Amino acid sequence: MAYPHLLSPMRCGALHLNNRVWMAPLTRSRAAQPGDVPSELNAEYYAQRANAGLIVSEATQISRQGQGYAWTPGIYTEPQEAGWQRVVQAVHAAGGKIVLQLWHVGRISHPLLQENGAAPVAPSAITANAQCFVVQPDGTPANVPTASPRALDSSELPAIAQDYAAAAARAKRAGFDGVEIHMANGYLLDQFLCTGSNQRTDDYGGNIENRARFPLEVLDAVIGVWGPERVGVRLSPFGTFNDMQDREADAMAVYLARAFQEREIAYLHIAEPDWAGGPTLSDEFRHNLRHEFSGSLVWTGGYDAQRADEMIQSGLADAIGFGRPYIANPDLVNRFAHQAPLNAPDVNTFYGGGTAGYTDYPCWQPS
Ligand code: PHB
């Protein structure tokens, strides 16, 4: 059999998965409007990809405040929960498993996306040199620079942790197999973790323990809903996307891996510096995380099947996430199994639009 390690079944926390090819979270900006509601089209797209060992949904805002791009789906209203329930049913009917990625963008937002035109929120009032995506008052969509954020008062943090818990509870009612907490790529929880975006002088800033405090409070709130064995976390150590810098990326990742180990969460998912920029991860770093964390360790970013298989064989990975290959190849696992050629993704249809470049990529046909 081709790629025997990558294509072997695995256990991940409470989940039994058919293979180790995970579909990575991918923003596709096709939620139904108004209301950012998952639709039948989204259900068809995910069901086409049910061959993945595990689907991690696109990043999904836990609140209006947590939104940074127009047309991304939410998980904080009744219609959104009902829409996700139809997505999950379609994936399960096709034999797949799917977790929801819980997302708050923090400072990567704009008053045009916020209730009453409010400023976005962040650990510190430091503007990111980054873009968000809005529908302008005249109705035209546009990428615009992110707005200056307001620093959160520590008294506001419990309500945001509660938003995560409420979103996690909706995900549970929608029937998901679990949830992934987005602590990566320069969004709110990553903004707390990293020195460049967190200059707080209270218990939530300064040393590593303090910078990790709020992300771990959120994790504990979500574990309170799901139990640890159906919760994963995504990190992007050393990542520079969304104007991120961290002087202590290495030590923070190790500190968090220990915290995840103590809590016995199902998996740790690393977004490697790839399309998003940053240095290549060292083998030493990979070994350090493996040493600290005995749950499933998952890496995403620029892998092909051969390298993925070797990483799993080496023991440094339990599964590998595939992003762009899954956009263009709904039947990715079958293609790997037959060492069939892959369709190339069309970047012009990554974000927004309808079926084109979304549900119309062909499956492989043996000739
Ligand atoms: C994006 O929508 O551009 C996006 C969302 C989540 C990520 C990265 C990028 O983790």
Residues whose N, C-alpha, C, O or C-beta is under 5 A from the ligand:
A	BS01	PHB	T27 A59 N185
